[in-house]
Amino acid sequence: MMKVAIALSEKNSLIEKTGGPFGTAIFEVDTETGKCKLFSIGINQVVPLGNSTLHGEMTAIQFGQKKLNSYTFGINKPSGKEYHLYTSCEPCCQCLGGTLWSGVTKLVCAARKEDAEMIGFKEGPVFKESYEALESAGVKVVRNILREEGARVLKQYGEIGVIY
Ligand SMILES: [Zn+2]
């Protein structure tokens, strides 16, 4: 599942060169059977669409909620469906907030904040408490899943791409 998010990041930034090195995949999980299916994807579109909010997490949340026709991924929880967000890099301050409001029940991250900051991206005010706030709101947080692969895309993009 994380490989999908990282592949989106790589395709967007290094192969198609259509945006920044960040990708997100949201999966629909049947909590009874444990089966997962890809539900929504997102890529960073800040530079091509001239919009500072269009990070991978945000575009995946926007597409997914449009598909659900709801402001929350929690809408299908009574019927045993949850939504898990996999992102190629730990979210910035905006996207941690967006994840908190979205209704997903799990956040899984590959590259670390430090990996993004190493090539010049800013993550904003993100603290240990930011993750604790998600956990206490019922969002399970898992970090360092395929960190090296996520960081590799960032590093390669850092040599060729626009940093903002
Ligand atoms: Zn963000």
Boltz pocket constraint, residues with backbone or C-beta under 6 A from the ligand:
constraints:
  - pocket:
      binder: B
      contacts: [[A, 55], [A, 56], [A, 57], [A, 91], [A, 92], [A, 93], [A, 94], [A, 95], [A, 96]]
      max_distance: 6.0
